[in-house]
């Protein structure tokens, strides 16, 4: 069957269209690509060539005209349906979409291969954790494209994760905690209340900003916490310190004033005050470290690992075990080592050539 494939521009909106004529039957559809001037952009011309090849080989035209930008829009819409992703994850994925489009451009989807993704990893200029999360989204997006029949392979499928350096968990000393809370109580009551809740509930910073008045039951001493990372709900018993703060601040709507609770902690108004307080108190840590401190202190106080995992809202107890049991063990070893040092200071000098009989003589003298 004879056919022809042409490109033409819709001058009203600026999009380039594919027009296919097969045996007198015409089909047309938008490439989703805009361009200035009379000549079609390279990406639109690449789509035309791929449609031409597919027709010559007798293949289906499904997916040959899909470009990265519109596809990622459809993918994100898919992620939003059925609560497949938590709000925080969706915010991150929208940010990753902008980064991927800025690098690859709105190119046809099947022109992205393993080599181009490896070039992206090399040129990205970001840390391993950021690149790994962007690659995870890209892999998931291509799997979605496979399910939809848009592509016939996933170029990111076998790419290994970059090795991420482990960030040491910062455990604050009693003196540092006293200094922090003493300064905040006098100079920044809001930061004081946020810090009290973080240390006494183990909640993530973003989840603290989402606490609403209707989530707090002071009579029963319970807090209904929505876990943004897992999308689940955790009912936390409140100790006296957390109950005092939440009872005092309880009101309709969000208890802690902020910008948008769905946004990252870094963008909330109180974060600049947190950084300023760090400088004043000379304590170097992240606000997230309050969560780590809560977990380690619970374990050191004798709480079992299952209870601590439930309080933190971990979906898998192995996460709790991997993160915190080693820290508790290391702190115990350090404490015992300090005991050896202190004992060595108070022990008298004892001759090394003493015999058991010498000790018996001492006992007889007593």
LINZI-V408885 format. One record per pair of residues at least 4 apart in sequence whose ideal C-beta (glycine too) atoms are under 6 Angstrom apart, sorted by the first residue. I is the first residue (numbers start at 1). J is the second residue. D is the distance in Angstrom with one decimal. If there is no record, write none. Layout:
i=(I | I)
j=(J | J)
d=(D | D)
//
This chain:
i=(1 | 1 | 3 | 3 | 4 | 5 | 5 | 5 | 5 | 6 | 7 | 7 | 7 | 7 | 8 | 9 | 10 | 14 | 15 | 15 | 16 | 16 | 16 | 16 | 16 | 17 | 17 | 18 | 18 | 18 | 19 | 20 | 21 | 31 | 31 | 31 | 32 | 32 | 33 | 33 | 33 | 35 | 40 | 40 | 43 | 46 | 47 | 47 | 50 | 51 | 54 | 54 | 54 | 62 | 63 | 66 | 66 | 66 | 67 | 67 | 68 | 68 | 68 | 68 | 69 | 69 | 71 | 72 | 75 | 75 | 79 | 79 | 85 | 85 | 86 | 86 | 87 | 88 | 93 | 96 | 96 | 100 | 103 | 107 | 109 | 110 | 112 | 112 | 113 | 114 | 117 | 117 | 119 | 120 | 121 | 124 | 126 | 126 | 128 | 128 | 129 | 131 | 132 | 132 | 138 | 139 | 142 | 142 | 145 | 145 | 146 | 169 | 169 | 170 | 170 | 171 | 171 | 172 | 172 | 172 | 176 | 178 | 179 | 180 | 180 | 183 | 183 | 184 | 184 | 184 | 185 | 188 | 191 | 193 | 196 | 196 | 196 | 197 | 197 | 197 | 197 | 198 | 199 | 199 | 200 | 200 | 200 | 201 | 201 | 202 | 202 | 202 | 202 | 202 | 203 | 203 | 203 | 205 | 205 | 206 | 206 | 207 | 207 | 209 | 209 | 209 | 210 | 210 | 211 | 211 | 212 | 213 | 213 | 213 | 215 | 216 | 216 | 216 | 217 | 218 | 221 | 221 | 221 | 222 | 223 | 223 | 224 | 225 | 225 | 226 | 227 | 227 | 227 | 230 | 234 | 238 | 238 | 243 | 249 | 258 | 259 | 259 | 259 | 263 | 266 | 274 | 277 | 278 | 285 | 293 | 295 | 295 | 295 | 296 | 296 | 298 | 298 | 299 | 299 | 299 | 300 | 303 | 303 | 305 | 305 | 308 | 309 | 309 | 309 | 314 | 314 | 318 | 320 | 321 | 354)
j=(22 | 23 | 22 | 55 | 21 | 20 | 48 | 51 | 52 | 19 | 16 | 40 | 44 | 48 | 17 | 16 | 15 | 34 | 30 | 34 | 31 | 33 | 35 | 40 | 44 | 28 | 30 | 29 | 31 | 51 | 28 | 27 | 26 | 44 | 47 | 65 | 67 | 70 | 41 | 43 | 44 | 41 | 44 | 45 | 107 | 108 | 65 | 108 | 64 | 64 | 59 | 61 | 64 | 149 | 150 | 71 | 109 | 150 | 106 | 108 | 104 | 106 | 107 | 109 | 101 | 106 | 109 | 97 | 141 | 144 | 84 | 85 | 89 | 90 | 228 | 231 | 262 | 228 | 137 | 134 | 137 | 104 | 120 | 111 | 151 | 151 | 116 | 155 | 155 | 155 | 155 | 156 | 123 | 124 | 131 | 131 | 130 | 131 | 162 | 164 | 164 | 162 | 161 | 162 | 156 | 156 | 154 | 156 | 150 | 151 | 154 | 292 | 327 | 285 | 289 | 293 | 296 | 176 | 177 | 293 | 283 | 182 | 281 | 281 | 283 | 187 | 281 | 188 | 191 | 192 | 192 | 273 | 273 | 245 | 200 | 241 | 245 | 201 | 208 | 242 | 245 | 290 | 290 | 294 | 239 | 241 | 242 | 236 | 242 | 291 | 294 | 295 | 311 | 312 | 207 | 208 | 225 | 265 | 287 | 228 | 265 | 225 | 228 | 256 | 258 | 261 | 226 | 261 | 215 | 255 | 254 | 250 | 251 | 252 | 224 | 223 | 246 | 250 | 222 | 247 | 237 | 238 | 243 | 235 | 236 | 238 | 235 | 234 | 236 | 233 | 232 | 234 | 313 | 315 | 313 | 242 | 243 | 247 | 255 | 268 | 267 | 268 | 269 | 267 | 271 | 287 | 281 | 283 | 289 | 297 | 308 | 312 | 324 | 324 | 327 | 303 | 308 | 308 | 324 | 328 | 328 | 307 | 308 | 320 | 321 | 320 | 314 | 317 | 320 | 319 | 320 | 322 | 324 | 325 | 358)
d=(6.0 | 5.0 | 4.5 | 5.1 | 4.7 | 5.5 | 5.6 | 5.2 | 4.7 | 4.8 | 5.6 | 4.7 | 5.8 | 5.2 | 5.5 | 5.4 | 5.0 | 4.5 | 5.0 | 5.7 | 5.1 | 5.3 | 5.9 | 5.3 | 4.2 | 5.4 | 5.4 | 5.8 | 6.0 | 6.0 | 4.6 | 4.6 | 5.2 | 4.9 | 5.1 | 5.8 | 5.2 | 4.5 | 5.7 | 5.2 | 4.6 | 4.0 | 4.3 | 5.2 | 5.4 | 5.5 | 5.1 | 5.6 | 4.8 | 5.4 | 4.3 | 5.7 | 5.2 | 5.7 | 3.8 | 5.1 | 4.7 | 5.3 | 4.9 | 5.5 | 5.8 | 5.6 | 5.7 | 5.9 | 5.8 | 4.2 | 5.5 | 4.7 | 4.7 | 5.5 | 5.2 | 4.7 | 4.1 | 5.1 | 5.2 | 4.5 | 4.7 | 4.6 | 5.4 | 4.7 | 5.0 | 5.9 | 5.5 | 5.2 | 6.0 | 5.5 | 5.5 | 5.9 | 4.9 | 4.7 | 6.0 | 5.6 | 6.0 | 6.0 | 5.9 | 5.5 | 4.2 | 5.5 | 3.9 | 4.6 | 5.2 | 5.7 | 5.1 | 5.6 | 4.9 | 4.5 | 4.1 | 5.7 | 4.2 | 4.6 | 5.9 | 4.5 | 5.9 | 4.5 | 4.6 | 5.9 | 5.7 | 4.4 | 5.2 | 5.7 | 5.1 | 5.8 | 5.4 | 5.7 | 5.9 | 5.9 | 5.3 | 5.0 | 4.9 | 3.7 | 5.1 | 5.8 | 5.5 | 4.7 | 5.9 | 5.5 | 5.0 | 5.6 | 5.4 | 5.8 | 5.9 | 3.5 | 4.7 | 5.6 | 5.5 | 4.8 | 4.2 | 5.6 | 5.6 | 5.1 | 3.7 | 6.0 | 5.5 | 5.1 | 4.6 | 5.0 | 5.8 | 4.1 | 5.3 | 5.3 | 5.6 | 5.7 | 5.6 | 5.5 | 5.0 | 4.5 | 5.9 | 4.3 | 5.6 | 4.9 | 5.8 | 5.0 | 5.0 | 5.1 | 4.2 | 5.8 | 4.8 | 5.3 | 4.6 | 4.6 | 5.8 | 4.7 | 5.9 | 5.7 | 4.6 | 5.6 | 5.9 | 4.7 | 5.6 | 5.7 | 5.1 | 5.6 | 4.4 | 5.3 | 4.5 | 4.5 | 4.2 | 5.7 | 4.9 | 4.5 | 5.9 | 5.4 | 5.9 | 4.6 | 5.6 | 5.7 | 5.9 | 6.0 | 4.5 | 6.0 | 5.7 | 5.9 | 4.9 | 5.8 | 5.5 | 4.2 | 5.0 | 5.9 | 5.9 | 4.8 | 5.9 | 4.9 | 5.3 | 5.8 | 5.9 | 5.7 | 4.7 | 4.6 | 4.0 | 4.6 | 5.1 | 5.9 | 5.9 | 5.2 | 4.6)
//
